[in-house]
Amino acid sequence: MSAPGKVYLVGAGPGDPELITARGLRRLREADVVLYDALVHPDQLTAAKPDAELIFVGKRAGRVSERQTQINAHLVEAARSGKTVVRLKGGDPYLFGRGSEEAAFLANEGIPFEVVPGVPSPLAATEYAGLSLTHRELASSVGYVTATESVEKDRTGHDWSKLATATHTLVIFMGMRKLESLMKLLVEHGRPADTPVAVVQWASLPKQRTVVGTVANIHERASKAGLGMPAITIVGDVVRLRESLRWFDTKALFGKRVLVTRAVEQSGSVAQLLRDEGAQPVLAPTIRLAPPLDPGPLHDAATHLDCYDWILFTSSNTVDAIFTEMNRAGLDARALANAKVCAIGAKTRDALTRYGVHADLVSEDARAEGIVDALRSELTERTRILLPRAEVAREVLPDSLRAAGAEVDVVPAYRTLPPEPRDAERIRSLVETEEIDAVLFTSSSTVQNLVDVLGDEARKRLGALDLFSIGPITTRTAESLGLAVRATSPDQTIESLVATLRSYYANGDADA
């Protein structure tokens, strides 16, 4: 009989996918099986191994969910088969998360386990909402209480005569359904009716919503605002700090839902930039990358790099394509020893660095004339240049290099294709049903493919949204299709594109 595996009870944090700990992320990457809750951000699951088994065991009040006994059985069965198991739980495993019950069950079954703490939801709810659980002048004690108790537990288990005034700050979990009665209990047991209260829903996410009131009126205000679960209620004078401590929901892009049309392989960096600005990225890749139809030229180029004076990489996609082909042929970075390398843009430079190659030249100008100017002093009539690129691309760059005297071999490194039918249906659904505020176009293909996916309703639906383009060529494509672009990025980088979006909303152009 094989030795049992191990179970890791990992806190995923409160919502923002980057709030998982470094240790938690490492355990997630090692897992063979991941059992995750409803409040776990889907982006965290992308860290799992490609062959890891992902099992949703989410629980939501009022909805059908996996029973705890079944979750326990999953954990034990997977561990006994020798697998590394991660039980990924929103917030912290032991703070009203039943993690201690799971740990006790594992211990009873003789299954090795380890607990990886997570950022608790009340910390995120307060800090992202501009509150502080404690404050030297306002609060030196905190109490946590859940409004939902175990069915096996006496319903009168909470002694509100003590809880109501026991601490300066009181944090109530899962109390939205009972908010009115809970506030009445506080008043009945000595908490002043004018005590400040805040309710925070979807803490640490761009869709976070915060309503502030008092014990007397918070139920009415939260109901009027339509707040629901998941939410945390904070009672105490620390709520008065909100106006001076707010930072998250004051960002220019806070709460904006931005459709990202970039290929899935590249969308992660855009999503991270948008989250940093407080926006909610909605990933809807309208292009997908595929190998070239004929891989022969790419293979020949990758195995004869010593024939070239310069290799010109125009994107991280071309870097990955060349090095993937080199790897297949049993080659490594030493194959580039006799050639100089030019990278277009910082992202391409960084992609080369990951393979241990430092670019001899980096052109920040992605236009053909800018690239030629950067290379001009290196070009002679006998300079041989390898230009790996997309299978379908404009001829301006190779023609300009040839006009400057170079010999240029253009090699298809990848193809850009429209989305698969099922993905196209999902994109249509997103645009038609989600409350999208803006769309980011990162190439002419992303514009054309989105219009093709949406069909006859494209111009009408997109016309109601704020459209942003990464550069003049992409903008011209959009305009040729009858679309009005709100703003064009001055530099053809995603950083510049997101900065353009931020500037547009920060300056109030959306209201003009």
C-alpha positions as a printed NumPy array, in Angstrom:
array([[  0.   ,   0.   ,   0.   ],
       [  1.396,   3.386,  -1.013],
       [  2.097,   6.058,   1.58 ],
       [ -0.721,   8.577,   1.992],
       [ -0.465,  11.97 ,   0.444],
       [ -0.95 ,  15.19 ,   2.337],
       [ -3.722,  17.746,   2.629],
       [ -3.   ,  21.469,   2.797],
       [ -5.765,  23.664,   4.203],
       [ -4.936,  26.903,   2.401],
       [ -6.433,  30.328,   2.968],
       [ -7.104,  31.943,  -0.419],
       [ -7.575,  35.396,   1.058],
       [-10.678,  37.561,   0.877],
       [-11.206,  38.126,  -2.865],
       [ -8.36 ,  39.957,  -4.558],
       [ -6.436,  37.063,  -6.17 ],
       [ -3.076,  38.576,  -5.214],
       [ -3.829,  38.477,  -1.486],
       [ -3.006,  34.77 ,  -1.198],
       [  0.246,  34.221,   0.7  ],
       [  3.464,  33.138,  -1.016],
       [  3.278,  29.832,   0.86 ],
       [ -0.331,  29.304,  -0.14 ],
       [  0.522,  29.929,  -3.782],
       [  3.417,  27.475,  -3.617],
       [  1.194,  24.752,  -2.182],
       [ -1.425,  25.457,  -4.848],
       [  1.186,  25.033,  -7.586],
       [  2.238,  21.675,  -6.119],
       [ -1.269,  20.24 ,  -5.767],
       [ -2.57 ,  17.203,  -7.648],
       [ -6.126,  17.907,  -6.446],
       [ -7.69 ,  21.251,  -5.503],
       [-11.034,  21.512,  -3.713],
       [-12.101,  25.157,  -3.798],
       [-14.906,  27.298,  -2.408],
       [-17.284,  29.709,  -4.116],
       [-15.425,  32.79 ,  -2.895],
       [-12.064,  31.711,  -4.333],
       [-11.08 ,  34.006,  -7.203],
       [-10.873,  32.029, -10.48 ],
       [ -7.524,  33.633, -11.34 ],
       [ -5.942,  31.788,  -8.427],
       [ -6.863,  28.464, -10.001],
       [ -4.697,  29.26 , -13.03 ],
       [ -1.67 ,  28.728, -10.765],
       [ -2.511,  25.027, -10.455],
       [ -0.679,  22.473, -12.569],
       [ -2.245,  21.856, -16.005],
       [ -3.101,  18.289, -14.997],
       [ -4.371,  19.127, -11.507],
       [ -7.928,  18.049, -10.742],
       [-10.036,  21.064,  -9.792],
       [-13.17 ,  20.274,  -7.766],
       [-15.719,  22.971,  -6.904],
       [-17.219,  22.438,  -3.451],
       [-18.621,  25.919,  -2.953],
       [-21.152,  26.807,  -0.331],
       [-23.563,  29.691,  -0.525],
       [-26.449,  30.355,   1.822],
       [-29.768,  29.495,   0.219],
       [-28.204,  27.448,  -2.58 ],
       [-27.498,  23.772,  -3.107],
       [-23.907,  23.03 ,  -2.105],
       [-21.519,  20.187,  -1.47 ],
       [-22.204,  18.702,   1.952],
       [-19.343,  18.841,   4.418],
       [-19.34 ,  15.052,   4.751],
       [-18.737,  14.761,   0.997],
       [-15.933,  17.308,   1.144],
       [-14.299,  15.349,   3.959],
       [-14.622,  12.145,   1.94 ],
       [-13.003,  13.813,  -1.094],
       [-10.046,  14.952,   1.009],
       [ -9.432,  11.549,   2.567],
       [ -9.899,   9.576,  -0.659],
       [ -7.482,  11.776,  -2.626],
       [ -4.862,  11.751,   0.139],
       [ -5.059,   7.995,   0.597],
       [ -4.352,   7.56 ,  -3.107],
       [ -1.024,   9.311,  -2.506],
       [ -1.969,  12.703,  -3.933],
       [ -1.073,  16.17 ,  -2.735],
       [ -4.372,  17.884,  -1.943],
       [ -5.129,  21.556,  -1.435],
       [ -8.351,  22.584,   0.238],
       [ -8.571,  26.205,  -0.95 ],
       [-10.829,  28.254,   1.284],
       [-11.86 ,  31.899,   1.036],
       [-10.292,  34.132,   3.688],
       [ -8.609,  32.117,   6.432],
       [ -9.297,  28.384,   6.896],
       [-10.032,  28.623,  10.623],
       [-11.992,  31.883,  10.834],
       [-15.638,  30.796,  10.457],
       [-14.472,  28.575,   7.603],
       [-14.916,  25.076,   9.064],
       [-11.261,  24.454,   8.415],
       [-10.72 ,  23.277,  11.968],
       [-13.482,  20.699,  11.501],
       [-11.788,  19.416,   8.358],
       [ -8.418,  19.32 ,  10.133],
       [ -9.911,  17.358,  13.024],
       [-11.481,  14.886,  10.596],
       [ -8.166,  14.416,   8.783],
       [ -6.36 ,  13.875,  12.061],
       [ -8.923,  11.268,  13.109],
       [ -8.431,   9.479,   9.761],
       [ -4.639,   9.536,  10.101],
       [ -4.136,  11.848,   7.115],
       [ -1.144,  14.235,   7.329],
       [ -2.19 ,  17.856,   6.959],
       [ -0.819,  21.372,   7.14 ],
       [ -2.603,  24.705,   7.551],
       [ -1.579,  27.76 ,   5.53 ],
       [ -3.185,  30.888,   7.037],
       [ -4.909,  33.373,   4.77 ],
       [ -5.722,  37.084,   4.917],
       [ -9.021,  37.14 ,   6.878],
       [-11.998,  38.823,   5.234],
       [-12.549,  41.416,   8.004],
       [ -9.054,  42.778,   7.452],
       [ -9.708,  43.207,   3.742],
       [-13.227,  44.538,   4.266],
       [-12.035,  47.267,   6.596],
       [ -8.736,  48.191,   4.981],
       [-10.088,  48.246,   1.416],
       [-13.106,  50.249,   2.568],
       [-11.013,  52.856,   4.376],
       [-11.596,  51.61 ,   7.911],
       [ -9.388,  50.315,  10.698],
       [-10.457,  47.645,  13.153],
       [ -8.435,  49.315,  15.879],
       [ -7.275,  52.875,  16.455],
       [ -5.321,  54.344,  19.343],
       [ -8.025,  56.933,  20.081],
       [-11.153,  55.07 ,  18.979],
       [-10.86 ,  51.318,  19.52 ],
       [ -8.519,  49.029,  21.417],
       [-10.613,  45.846,  21.219],
       [-12.32 ,  43.841,  18.466],
       [-14.917,  41.095,  18.559],
       [-15.833,  38.683,  15.74 ],
       [-19.238,  37.031,  15.689],
       [-21.128,  35.021,  13.103],
       [-24.837,  35.507,  12.553],
       [-25.135,  31.982,  11.165],
       [-24.614,  29.268,  13.74 ],
       [-24.368,  25.524,  13.406],
       [-27.723,  23.753,  13.225],
       [-26.531,  21.501,  16.029],
       [-25.898,  24.515,  18.246],
       [-28.37 ,  26.154,  20.577],
       [-29.81 ,  29.147,  18.708],
       [-29.482,  31.211,  21.884],
       [-25.754,  30.538,  21.993],
       [-24.849,  34.226,  21.538],
       [-25.084,  36.196,  24.741],
       [-25.894,  39.615,  23.283],
       [-26.037,  41.202,  26.692],
       [-22.268,  40.762,  26.742],
       [-21.454,  40.917,  23.026],
       [-23.242,  44.189,  22.332],
       [-20.808,  46.303,  24.335],
       [-17.924,  43.931,  25.077],
       [-15.575,  45.446,  22.461],
       [-15.122,  48.821,  20.823],
       [-15.372,  47.288,  17.348],
       [-17.744,  44.47 ,  16.514],
       [-17.452,  42.537,  13.246],
       [-20.479,  40.496,  12.217],
       [-20.077,  37.753,   9.614],
       [-22.942,  36.545,   7.41 ],
       [-25.408,  38.963,   8.943],
       [-27.162,  40.462,   5.914],
       [-30.331,  38.408,   6.266],
       [-30.643,  39.349,   9.917],
       [-29.261,  42.881,   9.775],
       [-32.381,  44.597,  11.092],
       [-32.877,  42.189,  13.999],
       [-29.172,  42.209,  14.837],
       [-29.124,  45.988,  15.107],
       [-32.185,  45.886,  17.36 ],
       [-30.413,  43.358,  19.595],
       [-27.436,  45.696,  19.896],
       [-29.632,  48.628,  20.946],
       [-31.609,  46.468,  23.377],
       [-28.383,  45.44 ,  25.072],
       [-26.743,  48.8  ,  25.419],
       [-25.094,  49.786,  22.142],
       [-26.081,  53.407,  21.326],
       [-28.343,  53.714,  18.293],
       [-26.092,  56.394,  16.799],
       [-23.032,  54.123,  16.762],
       [-21.495,  54.215,  13.249],
       [-21.892,  51.068,  11.131],
       [-20.474,  50.045,   7.755],
       [-21.515,  47.142,   5.553],
       [-18.934,  46.013,   2.997],
       [-19.883,  43.651,   0.186],
       [-17.362,  41.857,  -2.082],
       [-14.405,  43.124,  -0.054],
       [-11.144,  43.819,  -1.941],
       [-12.696,  43.304,  -5.383],
       [-13.424,  46.05 ,  -7.937],
       [-17.133,  45.368,  -7.401],
       [-16.766,  46.153,  -3.696],
       [-19.606,  48.238,  -2.301],
       [-19.663,  50.043,   1.032],
       [-22.661,  51.568,   2.795],
       [-22.233,  53.621,   5.958],
       [-24.886,  54.498,   8.528],
       [-25.686,  53.974,  12.175],
       [-27.079,  51.116,  14.203],
       [-30.474,  52.795,  13.835],
       [-30.518,  53.158,  10.045],
       [-27.966,  50.811,   8.477],
       [-30.587,  48.195,   7.603],
       [-32.636,  50.738,   5.662],
       [-29.583,  52.142,   3.887],
       [-28.111,  48.753,   2.984],
       [-31.48 ,  47.545,   1.713],
       [-31.991,  50.678,  -0.366],
       [-28.524,  50.222,  -1.896],
       [-29.323,  46.596,  -2.732],
       [-26.427,  45.12 ,  -0.794],
       [-26.404,  41.347,  -0.51 ],
       [-24.068,  38.506,   0.306],
       [-21.173,  38.09 ,   0.788],
       [-20.853,  41.036,   3.126],
       [-19.387,  41.939,   6.502],
       [-20.837,  44.407,   9.003],
       [-18.527,  46.582,  11.106],
       [-19.947,  48.33 ,  14.158],
       [-17.981,  50.968,  16.033],
       [-16.471,  54.438,  16.025],
       [-13.692,  53.307,  13.657],
       [-16.242,  53.702,  10.847],
       [-15.78 ,  57.468,  11.245],
       [-12.303,  57.059,   9.728],
       [-13.622,  56.087,   6.308],
       [-13.545,  59.485,   4.617],
       [ -9.915,  60.099,   5.536],
       [ -8.655,  56.547,   4.984],
       [-10.38 ,  55.679,   1.701],
       [ -7.957,  54.668,  -1.061],
       [ -9.413,  51.755,  -3.017],
       [-12.812,  53.029,  -4.077],
       [-11.424,  56.471,  -4.949],
       [ -9.313,  55.198,  -7.855],
       [-10.191,  56.588, -11.276],
       [-11.117,  53.145, -12.633],
       [-12.732,  51.752,  -9.487],
       [-15.665,  49.537, -10.385],
       [-15.247,  49.96 , -14.137],
       [-15.85 ,  46.712, -16.001],
       [-13.373,  46.541, -18.841],
       [-13.594,  44.012, -21.662],
       [-10.123,  42.703, -22.539],
       [ -9.967,  41.358, -26.098],
       [ -6.322,  40.276, -26.037],
       [ -5.298,  36.633, -26.565],
       [ -5.595,  34.558, -23.405],
       [ -1.82 ,  34.022, -23.239],
       [ -1.331,  37.781, -22.908],
       [ -4.439,  38.866, -21.036],
       [ -3.063,  38.213, -17.555],
       [ -0.746,  41.217, -17.575],
       [ -3.547,  43.494, -18.755],
       [ -5.864,  42.151, -16.063],
       [ -3.282,  42.84 , -13.376],
       [ -2.758,  46.424, -14.54 ],
       [ -6.508,  47.017, -14.561],
       [ -6.926,  45.605, -11.043],
       [ -4.139,  47.863,  -9.838],
       [ -6.293,  50.77 , -11.019],
       [ -9.411,  49.418,  -9.312],
       [-11.082,  48.111, -12.478],
       [-12.728,  44.736, -13.026],
       [-11.178,  43.003, -16.071],
       [-13.607,  40.915, -18.088],
       [-11.553,  38.538, -20.208],
       [-13.004,  37.998, -23.678],
       [-10.118,  37.068, -26.004],
       [-11.218,  37.638, -29.58 ],
       [ -8.025,  36.148, -30.989],
       [ -6.17 ,  32.937, -30.252],
       [ -2.638,  31.992, -31.119],
       [ -1.793,  28.885, -33.149],
       [  1.361,  27.476, -34.775],
       [  1.959,  28.428, -38.423],
       [  0.263,  26.255, -41.045],
       [  3.672,  25.22 , -42.368],
       [  6.146,  24.817, -39.469],
       [  9.047,  24.102, -41.825],
       [ 10.373,  27.664, -42.291],
       [ 10.277,  28.325, -38.543],
       [ 12.154,  25.096, -37.866],
       [ 14.768,  25.893, -40.504],
       [ 15.291,  29.403, -39.132],
       [ 15.513,  28.258, -35.487],
       [ 18.143,  25.648, -36.363],
       [ 20.249,  27.99 , -38.536],
       [ 20.42 ,  31.135, -36.425],
       [ 24.16 ,  31.372, -37.042],
       [ 23.366,  32.427, -40.6  ],
       [ 22.022,  35.81 , -39.461],
       [ 23.635,  39.026, -38.313],
       [ 20.502,  40.238, -36.523],
       [ 17.372,  38.585, -35.22 ],
       [ 14.51 ,  41.02 , -34.86 ],
       [ 11.878,  40.02 , -32.265],
       [  8.714,  42.113, -32.552],
       [  6.781,  40.568, -29.65 ],
       [  7.009,  38.077, -26.822],
       [  5.018,  35.683, -29.032],
       [  7.874,  35.543, -31.541],
       [ 10.381,  34.987, -28.735],
       [  8.395,  32.055, -27.383],
       [  7.925,  30.597, -30.873],
       [ 11.644,  30.667, -31.735],
       [ 12.774,  29.256, -28.394],
       [ 10.104,  26.55 , -28.437],
       [ 11.367,  25.426, -31.831],
       [ 14.985,  25.616, -30.65 ],
       [ 14.1  ,  23.444, -27.657],
       [ 12.514,  20.849, -29.936],
       [ 15.757,  20.721, -31.864],
       [ 17.822,  20.318, -28.688],
       [ 19.27 ,  23.829, -28.875],
       [ 19.551,  26.571, -26.269],
       [ 20.602,  30.228, -26.08 ],
       [ 24.114,  29.33 , -27.276],
       [ 22.663,  29.026, -30.778],
       [ 22.393,  32.839, -30.782],
       [ 26.108,  33.337, -30.146],
       [ 26.91 ,  34.706, -33.621],
       [ 23.849,  36.922, -34.003],
       [ 22.815,  40.178, -32.443],
       [ 19.326,  40.519, -31.061],
       [ 16.913,  43.442, -31.376],
       [ 13.754,  43.592, -29.258],
       [ 10.774,  45.806, -29.981],
       [  9.547,  47.15 , -26.674],
       [ 10.182,  46.338, -23.03 ],
       [  7.858,  43.305, -22.962],
       [  9.791,  41.64 , -25.773],
       [ 13.07 ,  42.491, -24.049],
       [ 11.782,  40.907, -20.833],
       [ 10.663,  37.796, -22.716],
       [ 14.195,  37.373, -24.055],
       [ 15.642,  37.861, -20.578],
       [ 13.552,  34.958, -19.302],
       [ 15.44 ,  32.759, -21.769],
       [ 18.784,  34.136, -20.612],
       [ 19.276,  36.474, -23.566],
       [ 20.009,  40.185, -23.209],
       [ 18.978,  42.211, -26.245],
       [ 21.764,  44.104, -28.003],
       [ 19.254,  46.758, -29.016],
       [ 15.791,  47.694, -27.75 ],
       [ 13.568,  49.879, -29.909],
       [ 10.818,  51.576, -27.928],
       [  9.26 ,  52.761, -31.189],
       [  7.181,  49.951, -32.697],
       [  6.668,  51.776, -35.984],
       [  8.66 ,  50.57 , -38.992],
       [ 10.465,  53.88 , -39.402],
       [ 11.439,  53.916, -35.726],
       [ 12.833,  50.371, -35.891],
       [ 14.811,  51.129, -39.044],
       [ 16.217,  54.297, -37.473],
       [ 17.313,  52.302, -34.414],
       [ 19.087,  49.751, -36.627],
       [ 20.357,  52.097, -39.334],
       [ 23.941,  52.359, -38.094],
       [ 24.142,  48.536, -38.077],
       [ 22.797,  47.969, -41.581],
       [ 24.907,  47.298, -44.66 ],
       [ 24.117,  45.773, -48.015],
       [ 25.112,  42.377, -46.687],
       [ 23.358,  42.519, -43.286],
       [ 21.134,  39.469, -42.929],
       [ 18.093,  39.835, -40.681],
       [ 15.698,  37.166, -39.454],
       [ 12.219,  38.545, -38.824],
       [  9.894,  36.003, -37.152],
       [  6.351,  37.383, -36.929],
       [  2.648,  36.624, -37.278],
       [  1.695,  34.695, -40.414],
       [ -0.423,  37.591, -41.638],
       [  1.153,  40.997, -41.067],
       [  1.819,  44.261, -42.835],
       [  4.837,  44.432, -45.137],
       [  5.944,  47.895, -44.068],
       [  8.729,  46.736, -41.732],
       [ 10.475,  44.16 , -43.995],
       [ 10.147,  46.484, -46.983],
       [ 11.67 ,  49.365, -44.996],
       [ 14.584,  47.189, -43.853],
       [ 15.226,  46.047, -47.415],
       [ 15.102,  49.637, -48.619],
       [ 17.834,  50.39 , -46.079],
       [ 20.017,  47.705, -47.69 ],
       [ 19.415,  44.631, -45.52 ],
       [ 18.556,  41.1  , -46.593],
       [ 15.451,  40.064, -44.666],
       [ 14.033,  36.584, -44.163],
       [ 10.43 ,  36.807, -42.97 ],
       [  9.359,  33.647, -41.16 ],
       [  5.81 ,  32.936, -39.888],
       [  6.154,  32.192, -36.161],
       [  2.457,  31.925, -35.276],
       [ -1.054,  32.552, -36.547],
       [ -3.799,  34.659, -35.012],
       [ -7.208,  33.037, -35.359],
       [-10.723,  34.038, -34.35 ],
       [-12.155,  32.452, -31.194],
       [-13.607,  28.958, -31.229],
       [-17.426,  28.835, -31.653],
       [-18.061,  28.131, -27.961],
       [-15.781,  31.008, -26.956],
       [-17.487,  33.284, -29.476],
       [-20.839,  32.471, -27.868],
       [-19.436,  33.333, -24.455],
       [-18.132,  36.679, -25.739],
       [-21.529,  37.511, -27.231],
       [-23.149,  36.69 , -23.92 ],
       [-20.68 ,  38.883, -22.029],
       [-21.301,  41.901, -24.224],
       [-25.06 ,  41.421, -24.25 ],
       [-25.648,  40.623, -20.582],
       [-22.783,  42.083, -18.555],
       [-22.664,  45.733, -17.59 ],
       [-19.485,  46.499, -19.535],
       [-18.168,  50.07 , -19.352],
       [-15.17 ,  49.945, -21.674],
       [-13.417,  47.803, -24.277],
       [ -9.659,  47.586, -24.868],
       [ -8.511,  46.85 , -28.413],
       [ -4.879,  45.724, -28.608],
       [ -4.657,  45.061, -32.35 ],
       [ -6.67 ,  45.386, -35.537],
       [ -7.498,  41.672, -35.298],
       [ -9.143,  42.12 , -31.9  ],
       [-11.429,  44.799, -33.378],
       [-12.356,  42.89 , -36.522],
       [-12.949,  39.631, -34.675],
       [-15.137,  41.233, -32.01 ],
       [-17.315,  42.809, -34.686],
       [-17.526,  39.459, -36.49 ],
       [-18.457,  37.667, -33.257],
       [-21.179,  40.162, -32.358],
       [-22.7  ,  40.226, -35.846],
       [-25.289,  42.775, -36.914],
       [-25.69 ,  44.185, -33.426],
       [-21.976,  44.966, -33.097],
       [-21.966,  48.643, -33.938],
       [-25.122,  49.347, -31.945],
       [-23.914,  47.584, -28.791],
       [-20.318,  48.753, -29.002],
       [-21.448,  52.29 , -29.765],
       [-22.811,  52.543, -26.235],
       [-19.45 ,  51.593, -24.699],
       [-16.183,  53.475, -24.272],
       [-13.69 ,  52.048, -26.757],
       [ -9.922,  52.425, -26.362],
       [ -7.205,  51.547, -28.87 ],
       [ -3.53 ,  50.677, -28.448],
       [ -2.379,  52.654, -31.493],
       [ -3.324,  54.559, -34.659],
       [ -3.481,  51.484, -36.915],
       [ -5.916,  49.773, -34.554],
       [ -7.932,  52.972, -34.31 ],
       [ -8.186,  53.246, -38.101],
       [ -9.433,  49.67 , -38.266],
       [-12.117,  50.438, -35.675],
       [-13.185,  53.601, -37.502],
       [-13.366,  51.745, -40.821],
       [-15.884,  49.441, -39.142],
       [-17.986,  52.369, -37.991],
       [-16.79 ,  52.386, -34.381],
       [-15.916,  55.552, -32.471],
       [-12.747,  55.244, -30.385],
       [-12.75 ,  57.402, -27.246],
       [ -8.974,  57.593, -26.943],
       [ -5.852,  56.139, -28.578],
       [ -2.78 ,  55.191, -26.577],
       [  0.223,  57.402, -27.421],
       [  2.58 ,  54.434, -27.047],
       [  1.807,  50.97 , -28.341],
       [  2.117,  49.218, -24.991],
       [ -0.492,  47.857, -22.618],
       [  0.855,  50.104, -19.856],
       [  0.201,  53.156, -22.027],
       [ -3.22 ,  51.831, -23.009],
       [ -4.32 ,  51.373, -19.383],
       [ -2.871,  54.79 , -18.524],
       [ -4.954,  56.268, -21.363],
       [ -8.053,  54.632, -19.922],
       [ -7.263,  55.987, -16.465],
       [ -6.639,  59.491, -17.77 ],
       [ -9.89 ,  59.465, -19.718],
       [-12.01 ,  58.7  , -16.65 ],
       [ -9.918,  60.734, -14.208],
       [-10.328,  63.851, -16.334],
       [-14.081,  63.406, -16.528],
       [-14.082,  62.888, -20.282],
       [-16.678,  60.142, -19.86 ],
       [-19.133,  62.779, -18.649],
       [-18.356,  65.286, -21.383]])
